[in-house]
């Protein structure tokens, strides 16, 4: 009797399970299907150091190819062309002499882009400002005394119009002039890294060097890449975001004065030097974020906006309109405010901390 009872119990349990399985199957077939937009190729992340900072590159590749060695080699050659911190780089040799015949494919394009932004910003962006940056203690030669007489001596050498170049060579129109591409070289490095990946068939990527970046395609979830803008605080706290920008097939660069400065007798000296005065800027603009088609442009314009200040920065963007801006500033009462250009508004959201 107990054996038959056990058999009946087991039979009842099995029957109930079968009923449940049939019910769940019917429910799953009758439920509406959701279309998945999630891409599922392999996600590759590369990190390393370049230009005195770090880089991070994320891309999607179904073949799971690792381009670390190629990227490092590319950036090494890039630095050998444009880094003022390398004594025998192309730019260092040009600064020591009077002219240069290009060794690499990088020097001429950065000159062309620099000339364009120099003219658009009416000199607010000027790669010949390097000697003044050094004089104020923010260059490769380290801190120096900000002697007013020395500033006046250097000012006549600060003018990109004195750089004469073509596709083969560059020369100085005035003896003693020097070049420094620290305000757009990182952006250019981002561009060439992104172009390299594109040449390998990579369509979805986020390339970042020292905070300047290019986003193309989508991330591993099939969504537009999203990048954060840090709050303008002296202590670096990357997790403390002010806003987030959705970046679709565009480049972005941010420049700010709130971290790179020094203080003497209670007075802060910004690393942003106004080429027209030879002295650090003194206004309420804390950071300028620029979104453009390429990162070399975004990087250079972001630097120029920090020279111009809030009102002139807004006027420049409204005049040309082929780039978007997001500004964080101190108003007359010392309160933090922000400005976002019309074309960027749909892609920007503020973070509540």
C-alpha angles and dihedrals in degrees: 000000000000090000092053091046091053090049090052092050092050091047091051092050092049091049092050090050092051091050091050092049092051091048094050091046092053092046093051092049094048095047117096113259120239116220110234116227093180114120115214109196121127116285115220123194122193125187133178147126130278140149093015091302139066135269133211123191125184122184141160119236126167088205091054092225117177113217097178095118093046093049092048091049092048093051091045091058089043091056091047086061106041111019116109087195091069109076094209099041118123093254093048091052090049091050091052094048139033104256144008137208106213119254097181136042092242106070100066097048092050090051091051093049092044092052091052095050091042089058096041092051093041092238100317086118109051125158090200091069091088097102089057091047087054092047091056091050103257102105138082092275092063130228119345133176113275094230110183092213091053090050091055090049092053099044095081088059093055105092126102089207085078090066111090118190148155134180093290109035147008127215140179121257089196126034115247097028116135137195129225121177096183089118095060108013094091090052091049090049089054091051096050091046091052092047090051091054091046089054087058092055097261109147102168117059148131113208119188132177118178093334097313113111153172123213122197130176117341140310127254090281093056092251132126111268114262124205131187131231112215123228112260097256128147093227111067109242107160092184091061100085127186097191145347126230125202105220119199118182092328141105129242135195132177128201125186144170100207098090109026104066142094132221130225122180090346094308120117121220115204123217089228107096121197106228091209096057103023090228137103114276119256113200141104101265107116102177139358123204118193127193115198142150093268133023098233088062094044091049095050095044092048088056092048092051090055088056093047100047130221104304096042090045091056091047092051093052093047090050096053104021097187091110133043128225141203116193131191115195147159113248126217090278093050095253121138115250136168142212128201123188117239096250092054098047096089091053099047130081128178122234120226110213 
